[in-house]
Amino acid sequence: MNSQLNDVPADRDPEADRTGWTTTPITESLLRGALDLERTEHGVLPHRLPARARRQMPDGGPAMAESQPSGVRLVFRTRATALELDVLPSKLAYLGAPPRPDGVYDLLVDGRLADRASVSDGNVHTIDMTTGAVVSRPGPVGTLRFTGLSADAKDVEIWLPHNESTELVALRTDAPVEAAPDRGRPVWLHHGSSISHGSDAESPSTTWPALAAALGGVELINLGFGGNALLDPFTARAIRDAPADVISVKIGINLVNTDLMRLRAFGPAVHGFLDTIREGHPDTPLLVVSSILCPIHEDTPGPAAPDFSELGAGKLRFVATGDPTDRTRLTLTTIREQLARITAARAVEDPHLHYLDGRELYGEDDFAELPLPDQLHPDAATHRRIADRFAALAFGAGRPLAAPGA
């Protein structure tokens, strides 16, 4: 396969290469993993939360996170040997830090990674991490071009960057496109923090939820929101109303590193979150997962604070700043104890509710071998390890999320 980016030679008419090509409208029928599709000036913008939830957001943090299309992919069936996708990404930059790599688009053919590309064009939002101020610069639409595909009928997936908001402008192919048929795979809806969102993963199809979904034979809806797994009622209502055959919710790290609530509020908030989900999914297998090991917050409360000392070299680390003697404040140890107690009590009347200690996905031995580079987020190799373990512990035979057909 060959991917090309805005690189048509100047002496060649690009339209000459597109004789007989088809432009296919980008609609909900071609998208998976999104809960809403917003019409924009340029095209359509996939959202991972519905409009009602977005109207209830308290600030720009959750809005930015949900608009980054982690787990969202264009899926269609075609005999095309070449395709082009016009996109308008919105990139993030941090004042004083080296530029971030461009977001990655993964091309999968019949479920296998076939190619990978990026677009350098797009809008840029520069964040001053010391003040929170944001300066935005508009940019042009860019074009992805994939060539060298077989002429056989095939299922094609284009996974959108998990860390860049992406407006979809136009899809062109040298053969007609139709919506991919339903393969009968169960839908797995997962909610979590930046780790579930895909922070520091290699690409959108290699975040741990994407890899686990492939191993488990399920269709992924990823509601992992960087910095925003905070038991928000609008998120619970979105999960309640979304189609899902199996559900998992990962609770812990963001509540600690934002120092959002005290112990008194935590239990009722978890109960309320789960009650809301159960309103729409009363019998759906539901797995509550606590945080993976994070040494800085195991016994020290938040808030977490960035360490800027090596930002100029592209290195950012986090430290815990809370008082470990304050027993009213949340730590990961406290949260795991509470989640185990809450789920055990609820499971008496809810046999489809289960609990998984996140340290079974990544624990002390893993940290010794594959430490968290910034003290909070796993690297690409660790995403793969977490995916392997989650698939075995959640989707394996007799496991909590082993839905029929998975």
C-alpha positions in Angstrom: 0.0 0.0 0.0 1.1 3.5 -0.6 -0.1 6.6 1.2 0.4 10.1 -0.1 -0.2 13.5 1.4 -0.9 16.5 -0.7 1.9 15.4 -3.0 0.5 15.4 -6.5 3.3 16.6 -8.8 3.0 20.1 -10.1 3.2 19.1 -13.7 0.3 16.6 -13.5 -3.4 17.5 -13.4 -4.8 15.9 -10.3 -8.3 15.7 -11.8 -6.9 13.5 -14.6 -6.3 10.8 -12.0 -9.9 10.9 -10.8 -11.7 10.2 -14.0 -14.6 7.9 -13.1 -14.1 8.4 -9.4 -17.0 8.4 -7.0 -17.6 11.0 -4.2 -19.5 9.5 -1.4 -21.4 11.6 1.2 -20.1 11.0 4.7 -23.1 10.0 6.8 -23.8 8.1 9.9 -24.1 4.9 7.9 -20.3 5.0 7.2 -19.2 5.9 10.7 -18.8 3.6 13.7 -17.8 4.6 17.2 -19.5 8.1 17.1 -22.7 9.0 19.0 -23.4 12.1 17.0 -22.4 13.8 13.7 -22.3 17.6 13.6 -22.7 19.4 10.3 -20.0 22.1 9.9 -18.9 24.7 7.4 -16.5 22.3 5.9 -18.2 18.9 6.3 -19.1 16.8 9.3 -17.5 16.5 12.8 -17.9 13.2 14.6 -18.7 13.5 18.3 -18.4 10.8 21.0 -21.1 12.4 23.2 -24.5 13.6 22.0 -25.5 17.2 21.7 -27.5 17.2 24.9 -24.5 16.1 26.9 -22.3 18.7 25.2 -24.7 21.4 26.3 -24.2 20.4 29.9 -20.4 20.5 30.0 -19.0 22.9 32.6 -15.9 24.0 30.6 -13.9 23.3 27.5 -12.0 20.3 28.8 -14.6 17.6 28.3 -15.7 19.3 25.0 -12.1 19.0 23.6 -11.8 15.4 24.8 -15.1 14.1 23.4 -14.5 15.8 20.0 -11.2 13.9 19.6 -12.5 10.8 17.7 -10.8 7.9 19.6 -12.3 4.7 18.3 -14.2 6.5 15.6 -13.7 5.0 12.1 -15.1 5.2 8.6 -16.2 1.7 7.6 -17.3 0.7 4.1 -17.2 -2.0 1.5 -15.6 -1.3 -1.9 -13.5 -2.6 -4.8 -11.6 0.6 -4.9 -7.8 0.4 -5.4 -7.3 4.1 -4.4 -9.1 6.5 -2.1 -8.8 10.1 -1.0 -10.1 11.6 2.2 -10.2 15.4 2.7 -10.0 16.3 6.4 -9.6 19.4 8.6 -7.8 18.4 11.8 -7.6 20.6 14.9 -4.2 20.1 16.4 -2.9 20.9 19.9 0.4 22.6 20.7 1.9 23.6 24.1 3.7 26.8 24.6 7.4 26.2 25.1 7.3 22.6 24.1 8.4 21.0 20.8 5.6 20.5 18.2 3.5 17.4 18.8 3.5 14.7 16.1 0.7 14.9 13.6 -2.3 12.7 14.3 -2.3 9.3 12.6 -4.9 7.8 10.3 -4.9 3.9 10.2 -6.1 2.1 7.1 -7.4 -1.4 7.8 -8.4 -3.8 5.1 -10.5 -6.8 6.1 -9.5 -6.1 9.7 -5.7 -5.9 9.1 -3.6 -2.8 9.2 -2.7 -2.0 5.6 -1.3 1.5 5.7 -0.9 4.6 7.9 -0.7 8.3 7.1 -0.9 11.8 8.6 -2.0 15.3 7.5 0.2 18.3 8.4 -2.5 20.9 7.5 -5.3 22.0 9.8 -6.1 24.3 12.7 -3.7 24.7 15.6 -4.7 25.5 19.2 -1.7 26.5 21.3 -2.2 26.1 25.1 -0.2 27.9 27.7 -0.1 25.2 30.5 0.8 27.7 33.1 -2.3 29.9 32.6 -4.7 27.8 30.6 -4.9 30.4 27.8 -5.5 29.1 24.3 -4.5 30.8 21.0 -6.1 29.4 17.9 -4.8 29.6 14.3 -7.0 28.4 11.5 -5.5 26.3 8.8 -6.4 24.6 5.5 -8.0 21.3 4.6 -5.6 18.5 3.9 -5.9 15.3 1.8 -5.0 11.7 2.6 -4.4 9.5 -0.4 -4.1 5.7 -0.2 -3.3 3.7 -3.3 -2.3 0.1 -4.2 -5.3 -1.6 -2.7 -6.5 -4.9 -4.3 -9.5 -4.7 -6.7 -11.3 -7.4 -4.7 -14.4 -6.5 -2.7 -13.2 -5.8 0.8 -14.1 -4.1 4.1 -12.1 -0.8 4.5 -11.8 1.0 7.8 -10.1 4.4 8.3 -9.5 5.0 12.0 -9.4 8.7 12.8 -6.7 10.1 15.0 -7.5 9.5 18.6 -5.8 12.8 19.7 -7.0 15.3 17.1 -10.5 16.6 16.4 -11.1 15.8 12.7 -13.7 17.3 10.4 -14.5 15.0 7.5 -14.8 17.0 4.3 -14.9 14.5 1.4 -14.4 10.8 0.5 -13.4 9.9 -3.0 -12.7 6.5 -4.4 -12.0 4.9 -7.8 -14.9 2.5 -7.3 -18.3 2.8 -5.7 -18.7 2.6 -1.9 -21.4 1.0 0.2 -22.0 0.7 3.9 -20.3 -2.4 5.3 -22.7 -5.1 6.3 -23.4 -5.9 9.9 -21.1 -8.8 10.8 -23.0 -9.6 14.0 -20.3 -8.6 16.4 -21.5 -7.4 19.8 -21.1 -3.7 20.6 -18.7 -3.0 23.5 -19.1 0.5 25.0 -16.2 1.5 27.3 -15.7 4.6 29.4 -12.5 5.7 31.0 -9.8 8.3 31.3 -6.9 9.5 29.1 -5.4 5.9 29.2 -8.6 4.6 27.6 -8.7 7.6 25.3 -5.3 6.4 24.0 -2.8 8.8 25.4 0.7 7.9 24.1 -0.6 5.0 22.0 1.1 4.5 18.7 -2.0 5.1 16.6 -5.8 5.0 16.8 -6.2 1.3 16.1 -3.5 0.5 18.7 -5.0 2.2 21.8 -5.6 -0.5 24.3 -9.4 -0.5 23.9 -9.1 -0.8 20.1 -6.7 -3.7 20.4 -8.8 -5.4 23.1 -11.9 -5.0 20.8 -10.1 -6.7 18.0 -9.0 -9.5 20.2 -12.5 -9.9 21.7 -14.3 -9.8 18.4 -16.5 -6.8 19.4 -17.4 -3.4 17.9 -15.9 -0.6 20.0 -17.6 2.6 21.2 -14.8 4.3 23.1 -15.9 6.9 25.6 -12.5 7.3 27.1 -12.1 11.1 27.8 -8.7 12.5 28.7 -8.9 14.1 32.1 -12.7 13.7 32.2 -13.6 10.3 33.6 -15.3 12.1 36.5 -18.6 10.4 37.1 -20.4 13.2 35.2 -24.1 12.6 35.0 -24.2 13.6 31.3 -21.7 10.8 30.5 -23.8 8.3 32.4 -26.9 9.4 30.5 -25.0 9.0 27.2 -24.0 5.5 28.1 -27.6 4.8 29.2 -29.0 5.9 25.8 -26.3 4.3 23.6 -26.7 0.9 22.0 -24.4 -1.7 23.7 -24.3 -5.4 24.3 -21.5 -5.2 26.9 -20.3 -2.2 28.9 -17.2 -1.4 31.0 -16.5 1.7 33.1 -13.0 2.5 34.4 -13.1 4.7 37.5 -10.4 6.2 39.6 -7.4 8.1 38.2 -9.1 11.4 37.1 -11.0 11.6 40.4 -7.7 11.6 42.2 -5.5 13.7 40.0 -8.1 16.4 39.7 -8.9 16.2 43.5 -12.5 16.5 42.4 -14.4 15.1 45.5 -14.0 13.8 49.0 -14.6 10.3 50.2 -18.1 11.2 51.5 -19.3 12.1 47.9 -17.6 9.2 46.1 -19.8 6.3 47.1 -23.1 8.1 46.2 -21.6 9.4 43.0 -20.7 5.8 41.9 -24.1 4.5 42.8 -25.8 7.3 40.9 -23.6 6.7 37.8 -24.3 3.0 37.8 -28.0 3.5 38.5 -28.3 5.8 35.5 -26.6 3.2 33.2 -28.9 0.5 34.5 -32.0 2.6 33.5 -31.1 1.9 29.9 -29.2 -1.4 30.3 -30.8 -3.2 33.2 -29.4 -6.7 32.3 -26.4 -5.8 30.1 -23.1 -7.2 31.3 -21.4 -4.3 33.1 -17.8 -4.4 34.3 -16.5 -1.8 36.7 -12.7 -1.4 36.5 -10.4 0.4 38.9 -7.2 2.2 37.9 -4.1 0.5 36.8 -1.1 1.0 39.1 0.0 4.6 39.3 2.6 4.9 42.0 2.4 8.7 42.5 -1.3 8.4 43.4 -1.5 5.0 45.1 -1.4 6.6 48.6 -1.0 10.3 47.9 -4.1 12.3 46.9 -4.2 14.9 44.1 -4.2 17.2 42.6 -1.6 16.1 40.1 0.7 18.9 38.9 2.8 19.1 35.8 6.6 19.2 36.2 7.8 21.7 33.5 11.5 21.4 34.2 12.2 19.4 31.0 9.3 20.7 28.8 11.7 22.3 26.4 13.2 18.9 25.7 9.7 17.5 25.1 9.4 15.7 28.4 6.5 16.3 30.8 6.1 14.5 34.1 3.5 14.7 36.8 3.7 14.8 40.5 1.1 14.3 43.3 0.7 17.3 45.5 -2.0 16.2 48.0 -1.6 15.5 51.7 -1.3 11.7 52.3 -2.4 12.1 55.9 -5.8 13.5 54.9 -8.1 10.5 55.0 -11.0 12.3 53.5 -9.3 12.8 50.2 -9.3 10.1 47.5 -6.3 7.9 46.6 -6.2 5.0 44.2 -6.0 2.6 47.2 -9.1 4.1 48.7 -11.0 4.1 45.5 -10.2 0.4 44.8 -11.4 -0.5 48.3 -14.6 1.4 47.8 -15.3 0.1 44.3 -14.8 -3.5 45.4 -17.3 -2.9 48.3 -19.9 -1.1 46.2 -19.9 -3.6 43.4 -20.0 -6.6 45.8 -23.0 -5.0 47.5 -24.9 -4.2 44.3 -24.1 -7.6 42.7 -26.4 -9.3 45.3 -29.3 -7.9 43.2 -27.4 -7.3 40.0 -25.8 -10.6 38.8 -24.6 -9.0 35.6 -22.4 -6.5 37.5 -18.7 -7.4 37.9 -15.5 -5.8 39.2 -11.9 -5.9 38.0 -9.0 -4.6 39.9 -7.0 -2.5 37.4 -3.7 -3.8 38.8 -4.5 -7.1 37.1 -4.0 -5.2 33.8 -0.9 -3.3 34.9 0.7 -3.8 38.3 3.9 -3.5 40.3 5.9 -6.0 38.2 4.7 -4.3 35.0 5.8 -0.9 36.3 9.2 -2.3 37.0 9.5 -3.5 33.4 7.5 -0.8 31.6 7.4 2.3 33.8 4.9 5.1 33.0 7.1 7.6 31.1 5.4 10.7 32.6 4.2 8.9 35.8 0.6 8.8 34.6 0.3 7.4 31.1 1.4 4.1 29.5 3.5 3.9 26.4 2.7 2.0 23.2 4.1 -1.3 24.5 2.0 -1.0 27.7 -1.2 -0.3 25.7 -0.6 -3.7 24.0 -0.1 -5.4 27.3 -3.2 -3.9 28.9 -5.2 -4.9 25.8 -4.0 -8.5 25.9 -4.9 -8.8 29.6 -8.2 -7.1 29.3 -9.3 -9.3 26.4 -8.4 -12.4 28.4 -10.0 -11.2 31.7 -13.1 -9.6 30.2 -13.9 -11.3 26.9 -12.6 -14.8 27.4 -14.9 -17.8 27.8 -16.8 -17.5 31.1 -15.6 -13.9 31.7 -17.8 -10.9 32.5 -18.1 -9.5 29.0 -18.2 -12.8 27.1 -21.4 -11.8 25.2 -22.9 -14.4 22.8 -21.0 -14.3 19.5 -18.0 -12.5 21.0 
